[in-house]
């Protein structure tokens, strides 16, 4: 589900393409807030079906996004 601005819903197969964390669902105009750096609690992340926060740790670390357990 790629949008005009390049945002794609992450799946288990596209974890390597992640570049940020979406803060919440999009508004009625399709706008979203994306965190490009920061620390996030693993139990607060909503991960795609078939994935866990641990699946994202290596990719996030390269982007200065860190998951805390």
N, C-alpha and C positions, 0 to 999 in steps of 0.2 A: 504494500500500500504506500507507494512513494507519492509524495505531494509535490507541487510545483517548486517549493523551496528546498527540496531534497530530504525531507524528514521521512524516515522509513520506520515502520513498526518492527521492532527487533524480534527475531526468532532465534532458536538455537543455532541455526546455520549462519546468522548474520552478526553474531557477537563481535567478531573481529572488526566490523565496520562501525561500531559504536563510537560516538564522539562527545557524548554528554548524557546527562540525566534529565529527563523531562519531569518538571515539578508537579504537574497535574494534567488532567485531561484538557484538551483544547477548548477554547471558548466557542461561541456560536460562529465567529468569523474564522475559526481554524488556527488562532494564535496560541502558542504555547511558550512557557518559560523553560529555558534549558540551562542547567548548571553545567559549566565547562570546567570547574575546579571545585574542590571541597571534600569534606568527609561526610560519609553517610552511614547510618546504622543499618546493618544487614537486615535486621528484622523489620525495618521500616520501608525497605524497597519492595515494590511490586514487580516481580520478574515475570517474563513471558512464560507461558506453559512449557513445561519440560526443562526449565532452567532454575538455578538457584543463584543467590548473590555470589557464591564462591566461583561460579562460572565466569563472572565478570571481573574478578580481582586483578588478573594479569593485564587485561586490556585497559581497565581503569587506571592502574598504577602508571602506565605509560602516558596517561593524559592528566596526571595530577588529580585524579579522582580516587579517593580512598574509602574502602569499606571497613567499618569497625564491627567486630562481633560483640 
